[in-house]
Amino acid sequence: MTGRFGMKDFTTTINGRRYRVVFKYSGNDNFGMCTNPSLVRRTITIPPQLLHPDRDKELLSIAIHEALHAADWDKDESWIENTAIELAHLLTKLGYQRTDE
């Protein structure tokens, strides 16, 4: 499925587990969601409004946040939140940005 701004759903592997990354509303407009890694159908959900070009840094932070949950489900939420923000900031300072590819 293609989300707003042309981003398509895709699959990725995190910590040896396959996840489907989907762009849809998860019930909270500005937050993503990651399903428990013990489930068979693992999903990371990203709100489609974060695909707007003006929200790239927020998208990066949310994507990292949910990927960290996928990598280590038992990590404390405050650790996940702080680490995601710090990594997004680092990657942005290094010049990483979303492209149309």
The 8 nearest C-alpha neighbors of each residue, nearest first, counted from 0:
[[1, 8, 7, 2, 21, 22, 6, 9],
 [2, 0, 7, 6, 5, 8, 3, 22],
 [3, 1, 6, 22, 5, 7, 47, 4],
 [2, 4, 5, 47, 6, 1, 50, 48],
 [3, 5, 6, 50, 2, 51, 1, 52],
 [6, 4, 3, 2, 1, 7, 99, 50],
 [7, 5, 2, 1, 4, 3, 8, 50],
 [8, 6, 1, 0, 2, 9, 5, 22],
 [7, 9, 21, 20, 0, 1, 22, 6],
 [10, 8, 20, 19, 7, 11, 21, 18],
 [11, 9, 19, 18, 20, 17, 12, 8],
 [12, 10, 18, 17, 19, 13, 9, 20],
 [11, 13, 17, 16, 15, 18, 14, 10],
 [14, 12, 16, 15, 70, 69, 17, 11],
 [13, 15, 70, 16, 12, 69, 71, 17],
 [14, 16, 13, 12, 17, 70, 11, 18],
 [17, 15, 12, 13, 14, 18, 36, 11],
 [18, 16, 12, 11, 13, 10, 15, 19],
 [19, 17, 41, 42, 11, 10, 12, 20],
 [18, 20, 10, 42, 9, 43, 21, 41],
 [21, 19, 43, 9, 8, 10, 42, 44],
 [22, 20, 8, 44, 23, 45, 19, 43],
 [21, 23, 45, 47, 46, 2, 44, 8],
 [24, 22, 46, 47, 45, 21, 25, 44],
 [23, 25, 46, 26, 28, 47, 27, 22],
 [26, 24, 27, 23, 46, 44, 31, 32],
 [25, 27, 24, 28, 30, 46, 29, 31],
 [28, 26, 25, 30, 29, 24, 31, 46],
 [27, 29, 30, 46, 24, 26, 25, 48],
 [30, 28, 27, 46, 31, 49, 48, 45],
 [31, 29, 27, 28, 46, 32, 61, 45],
 [32, 30, 45, 44, 46, 61, 65, 25],
 [31, 33, 44, 43, 65, 34, 30, 25],
 [34, 32, 43, 65, 42, 44, 35, 69],
 [35, 33, 42, 41, 36, 43, 32, 38],
 [34, 36, 37, 38, 33, 41, 72, 69],
 [37, 35, 38, 69, 41, 34, 72, 16],
 [36, 38, 35, 39, 41, 34, 40, 16],
 [39, 37, 36, 40, 35, 41, 34, 42],
 [38, 40, 41, 37, 36, 35, 17, 18],
 [41, 39, 38, 42, 18, 19, 34, 17],
 [40, 42, 18, 34, 38, 39, 36, 19],
 [43, 41, 19, 18, 34, 20, 33, 44],
 [42, 44, 33, 20, 32, 19, 21, 34],
 [43, 45, 21, 32, 31, 22, 20, 42],
 [44, 46, 31, 22, 23, 47, 21, 43],
 [45, 47, 24, 23, 22, 48, 49, 31],
 [48, 46, 22, 49, 23, 50, 3, 45],
 [47, 49, 50, 46, 51, 3, 28, 29],
 [50, 48, 47, 58, 51, 54, 46, 57],
 [51, 49, 48, 47, 52, 4, 54, 58],
 [50, 52, 49, 53, 54, 48, 4, 55],
 [53, 51, 54, 55, 50, 49, 4, 97],
 [54, 52, 51, 55, 56, 50, 49, 57],
 [53, 55, 57, 52, 51, 49, 56, 58],
 [54, 56, 58, 57, 52, 53, 59, 97],
 [57, 55, 59, 58, 54, 60, 87, 91],
 [56, 58, 60, 54, 59, 55, 61, 49],
 [59, 57, 55, 61, 49, 56, 60, 62],
 [58, 60, 56, 62, 57, 61, 87, 63],
 [59, 61, 57, 87, 63, 83, 84, 58],
 [62, 60, 64, 58, 63, 59, 57, 65],
 [63, 61, 59, 65, 64, 60, 58, 66],
 [64, 62, 66, 60, 83, 61, 65, 67],
 [65, 63, 83, 61, 67, 62, 66, 60],
 [64, 66, 68, 62, 67, 63, 33, 61],
 [67, 65, 69, 63, 68, 64, 62, 70],
 [66, 68, 70, 64, 69, 65, 63, 71],
 [69, 67, 72, 65, 71, 66, 70, 64],
 [68, 70, 66, 67, 71, 72, 36, 65],
 [69, 71, 67, 14, 68, 13, 66, 72],
 [72, 70, 68, 73, 69, 74, 67, 14],
 [71, 73, 68, 74, 69, 70, 35, 36],
 [74, 72, 71, 75, 68, 76, 70, 69],
 [75, 73, 72, 71, 76, 79, 78, 68],
 [74, 76, 78, 77, 79, 73, 72, 80],
 [77, 75, 79, 78, 80, 74, 81, 68],
 [76, 78, 80, 79, 75, 81, 82, 74],
 [79, 77, 81, 75, 76, 80, 82, 74],
 [80, 78, 76, 82, 77, 81, 83, 64],
 [81, 79, 77, 83, 78, 82, 76, 64],
 [82, 80, 84, 78, 83, 79, 77, 85],
 [81, 83, 85, 79, 84, 80, 78, 86],
 [84, 82, 64, 86, 80, 63, 60, 85],
 [85, 83, 87, 81, 60, 82, 86, 88],
 [84, 86, 82, 88, 87, 83, 89, 81],
 [87, 85, 89, 83, 88, 84, 82, 90],
 [88, 86, 60, 84, 90, 89, 85, 59],
 [87, 89, 85, 91, 86, 90, 84, 92],
 [90, 88, 86, 92, 91, 87, 85, 93],
 [89, 91, 93, 87, 92, 95, 88, 86],
 [90, 92, 94, 88, 95, 93, 89, 87],
 [93, 91, 89, 94, 90, 88, 95, 87],
 [92, 94, 90, 91, 95, 89, 88, 96],
 [95, 93, 91, 92, 96, 90, 89, 88],
 [96, 94, 91, 90, 93, 97, 92, 89],
 [95, 97, 94, 98, 91, 55, 90, 56],
 [96, 98, 99, 55, 95, 100, 52, 59],
 [99, 97, 100, 96, 95, 52, 55, 6],
 [98, 100, 97, 5, 6, 4, 96, 52],
 [99, 98, 97, 6, 5, 7, 96, 4]]
